[in-house]
Structure formats: C-alpha cells, structure tokens
Amino acid sequence: MRPARRRLAGAAVLVPAFGLVVSGLVAFASGQDVDTVGKVAFVNRMQAPPLAPSHIDGEGRRVFDLTVRKGRREFVAGRPSPTWGVNGGYLGPTLRARRGEKVQVNVTNQVGETTTLHWHGMHVPAAMDGGPHQMVEPGRTWSPKWTVDQPAATLWYHPHLHGRTAQHVYRGVSGMFLVDDGETAGLPARYGVDDVPVIVQDRRFHHGRLEMSEDMAGTTGFLGDELLVNGVRGPYLEVTTERIRLRLLNGSNARIYNFRFADGRRFQQVGSDGGLLPAPYTTDRVQLSPGERAEIVVTVKPGERAVLRSEKPATGSGFVQRDGGSDRFDVLQLRAAPTLAASPAVPAKLADVPRIPEKEAVRTRTFELAEHRINGRTMDMGRIDAEVRKGTTEIWDVRSGDGTLHNFHVHDVQFQVLSVNGDPPPPGLAGWKDTVLLTPGTRMRLIMRFADHADPNVPYMFHCHLLYHEDMGMMGQFLVLEPGQKAGRPPAPEAQETSTPHHGHG
C-alpha cells in the first residue's frame, strides 16, 4: 500500500475563480482530521443530473445509449482536470424506467481501456449485471437487456472491473438509475424540482485540479479532503417548494457520511436502497456507507438557507484504522425561494414491504469479512463460493471480524435486515436493502429470496463496497441454479465478452 502524500495541516486555500474557500488540505499520513464546517462558500449552483434520453425500439424495449468516455471538467474555472464520465465529462445522466418495462442499455467504451458498467441494486439476470465478467473492451459496445421488475427505487450504476473499480469510479463514472412503479405515494415527485438526486463524493484537488491518484489513508482506502455533490464544488440547491425530496447516494470510494442539518432540524426518511420504507421515519440524521442510498423529505421556510452536513460518522474503528470517523464536512446548502409552492404532508403509510418469514429460509450462511478476505479467501474469478437454488430463501449472517470497517453488498437481490447484533433493526433499515455498514464487531442477519433469474455459468458477486477492499480481493461469487441444475464453470472474462464493435445504433 502506497503511503499517503503529505498535506498542509489545517491550511485554507482561496480558489480564485469563485472565491470558494476550501479547508481541509490535511496531512493524512499524520492522521489529522478533516473539518470544512463553516469554511465552504456555497457559490456554485447544483442541479439534478440530466435525464438520459431514450427511445422505444421495434420490439417495445426502452433503449438508452451510454458512452463511457474521457473528458475534462473545470471544477475551478481555467483549471481543467482530466476525468471520465458517461455521455459527458464527469458523472452520467439519470436513467429512468417503469416496473414492467423491457429495457436495453447500449454501453460503448471510449476510454481506451477495459471497463464495465454495473447496475447496483437492480434485479437483473447475471449475464446482464455488469460485474467483472461482463467486461467492455475499448471501442466495443455491450447491450444488456432485461425486464425491470422491482418496486420503485433509487438505484445507481458504476464500473465494476476486478482490481480497478476504485480507480474507475474515482475518475467519475457513476450515475443514478431510478425505477418507477406508477405510484408516487404522495411524495414530492417532480424530477429536478422537488425530487433531486444528491450524489456525494469525496475528492482531492491540487492547485484547483482534481488529483487522479489513489493514495490510501490507513487501511480504509481513499479518503478525500473535499466534497463534490453532483460533480459540483461548494454547491447550493435552489428550493421552490415547501418540501423537497433528496435522493442521497454515497458515491464515495470509502468514506462514511453521517448526514444531518447544521440547525439540527428533523426530516423524514422515506426510502432506503431498494425502495420506500413502510412508513416515514422522522429523524435528524442518516448515516450511509459507500453504495448506500436514502431518500429523505426536508421541509423549508421561505427565504431560509439550510446547510446539510456530515458530522463525525459512527465508524467504531478508533485508532485501529484511519476511517474518517472524526471528519466533518459542509455538504450542500438548500437555498429556499422567498415564496414557496405548497407541498402536501408526507403520508403516514408509504409502501407495502411484506416481511420475508424466517421459516422460509432453507439454510443460513456465514460470511466473515477480515483482512481483505471473506471467510478467509480472496476473490478468484474461476471459483464459485456459493450455490443457491432459484425460488429459495436464505439467511446470510455477516460480520466484520478484524477490528476494521467494512460494508457488505449483494448483487441481484434486495434483502431485509433481521437483526443487528441480536437486536431488531432500526427504522431506517426496515425496508429493502442491498448494502449495509459493518462497523468493527458488528453482526447482521440478512434474509433474501432468490427469484426469477438462474444461470449455471454466470455468477453474481457479494463483496465489501469499500472499493479498495473490493479491489484487494474482499469479494466472492455465487450462482443461482434451477432446481436440479448443476453448476458449470465460470467462463474467463474474455470468453464472457458479449460486446460488439460500435457502428452506431438504429
């Protein structure tokens, strides 16, 4: 592991172009904390990412065309940074589809090196998952097709190339994928007006340019000293309605965020990774690890300015691991208009989330995450770590076993949390999840049903979503098999390649 570069502790840097005051150029090597609270000038307007255009083809599929490409982004005027993005220089558009729709996404790779695009949280056939077996070579196009079949949810997409996921995500390849089911549940639902994705990423800048290195801080992975929100530094969001729905995504490589407002106001969490909660949960904070999402509804008053912060997340690692647990950030300013359009109150009931009965589980599996391994083994793309049967339910008992911070993500399924350290889960974990935080010593029991998709040859992944850990091998593979079906052998990634030369799309 490379040593982190030294930073000037506590220095404040004046960015000439916008007068943006940024603090937190930190000496990571000496373990000093980052604190930008009260030091960010919110001078750059932030908006929702654009919606990806689509068309309906002759077979009734909704078709999206995405190009992963190199770009340049001026995070500071006059100081362009080399970046990657999707259909643009940094980040990507929001894909949106309805439950029951057939979709096709044409993913063209123009970055000059192999990458992938994974649909995080999507219930999708293994061959369409976009994991490390579905590599897209330079100059090629991969066109996965599937039927959207899950409740309305805030999902996202990002690269998932084995051993290089952290680098490709850091360069800027990420975006939202929203699933609709025809019901708004009475929540704010006008995209870009009162329903806004908020993609939070930590980054480092040097003389106003984005640093593209991947220096590590301790054993956690990359920890930046400044935030981008929807790709914007020092962001503010104009609010024109009494209530606004923020779809929060922790799009960082390793950092944990403990989101709350500077004035301590309470808000209502209405959704988690896989969709709406059964009922709104009134709270003053929501903590998210990399890959996790939460939907919150915030009430504002005319003319006010409310600052969303991240306050010292509960990481639990102490001095064992430099994990950002003492860091504080000003994230985003909500800037309310002098006159606000009326918004209905959040309803008391949001969605049906039928509980999966424990008695349905046909087996319990145990997963211990420790020292870049799961159950003592590092990732091997030619090895299947678990075989499950289509139509069955299992309990996965997961824990962090090495005194350091991890989280746990499962592809294809949305699961329910049965318990956290033997206790019932808190209200924020009452809905569908695909990623959970595992602070040191934490044990969670997760129940999941493997429905619809089976493939004897192409596996799904389970892994730590701290991307440095994932790239170092903290990942495994599982097959979903039809009853009585035997497992094949995972093909080499080159053999799994299904993309074709890109000659344009009709």
Secondary structure by P-SEA (a helix, b strand, c coil): cccccccccbbbbbbcccccccccccccccbbbbbccccccccbbbbccccbbbbbcccccbbbbbbbccccccccccbbbbbcccccccbbbbbbbcccbbbbbbcccccccccccccccccccccccccccccccccbbbbbbbbbccccccccccccccccaaaaaaacbbbbbbbbccccccccccccccbbbbbbbbbccccccccccccccccccccccccccccccbbbbbbcccbbbbbccccccbbbbbcccccbbbbbbccccccccccccccccccccccbbbbbbbbbccbbbbbbbbccccccccccccccccbbbbcbbbbbccccccccccccccccccccccccccbbbbbbbccccccccccccccccccccccbbbbbbbbbcccccbbbbbccbbbbbcccccccccccccccccbbbbcccbbbbbbbbbcccccccbbbbbcccaaaaaaacccbbbbbbccccccccccccccccccccccccc
